[in-house]
């Protein structure tokens, strides 16, 4: 028995560690787009859109059309990244971990292969390639977040840690940029990423469940590699004659999740919690997407087009992205800080989780406003502070998004609700392209007024924590009256 428990602990920590590496090294590569754009420009992608122009008698090369095309690639990829999370969430909830991950690995591998075999002549291959990378990477993250269920009291911390690792994986394109500068071709780098899909496959079959990891975790729950015949396997032998045998994983999952379905998916969807959470995510996500998508031309403008200086700031931005995995767990610790403490009389675990989430939601909104203010001020040295605030806020944003959905709604709807909120926020994020066009065609390349408008829009995110706080106060008052 002791040997089985020890093996189970090893498997649990191995699942956690390999999932962290997967999210850190692969899943969120699309958000390192600024680093990859630098490489793609040097390779001549979309260079046919650059035209000769004359400004004050000086002949220059106007590449605004090229920048706009790169921005369009990122806009479409980031939209697909979020919008297709909805069908992916239904796929995950309906068919389980294995099917969802196989689909994710297929998309990710197709994306890396398309980039590997693209060229300046085949620049348009970037559109499907980046979309496949984005969608496949986020689906890998979605299937990994359930690993938090294995750690009980530290569930939110694990979820936010994985989201932080997802953010930090944007540094992958920085590594590709640095390798490119040493002579390693873009094709070799992306072919290597394609081969790494074998690792994802092995982890899918040996270190993750076929269906789901339930929460709360039942006793004797097993999954993945078998350590021997545990007590949970007796569930299989207890079936009636002629009935189909179910695995211990499936049996425990059913007995755990069925009683927890206190609210239907429709009720969750129509709740104020879902609506204000959607607004909270959408306005901040739009701010981040526009910043990442326009970072390269913004630095071009602030540095007067000095390539060395632009490269220096892009490298600095990419390096700060590595800190996402260090920043995100703090958000989880904020949400889990009540675990282990005695709760108020009559207070449920869910009520305590909601109360703990208020500080996290408000702090994330405050970070976004500060980040947006720094990005608005046209000062080149100040952008270092902008980079730091951006990665801090982004780590809190996506980790807090997943953690809040996991505590505010039944776990059986997590995939669908997570996918739906990401899909709806994706529709909102399409506004980034009209904003880019407005800056380019109307404001003569100066994004100041657009940045001011987005900063004001970010203030809407404070409504969500205020609403959750008022809800918790009402619940506390009802419990007091009942007692």
Buried (B, 14 or more C-beta within 10 A) or exposed (E): EEEBEEBBEEBBEBBBEBBBBBBBBBBBBBBBBBBBBBBBBBBBBBBEBBEEEEEEEEEEEBBBBBBBBBBBBBBBBBBBBBBBBBEBBBBBBEBBBBBBBBBBBEBBBBBBBBBBEBEEEEBEBBBBBBBBBBBBBBBBBBBBBBBBBBBEEBBBBBBBBBBBBBBBBBBBBBBBBBBBEEEBEBEEBBBBBBEBBEBBEEBBEEBBBBBBBBBEBBEBBBBBEEBEEBEBBEBEEEEEEEEEEBBBBBBBBEEBBEEBEEBEBEEBBEBEBBBBBBBBBBBBBBBBBBBBBBBBBBBBBBBEEEEEBBBEBBBBBBEBBBBBBBBBBBBBBBBBBBBEEEEBEEBEEBBBBBBBBBBBBBBBBBBBBBBBBBBBEBEBEBBBBBBBBBBBBBBBBBBBBBBBBBBBBBBBBBBBBBBBBBBBBBEBBBBBBEBBEBBBEEEEBEBEEBBEEBBEBBEBBBBBBBBBBEBBEEBBEEBEEEE
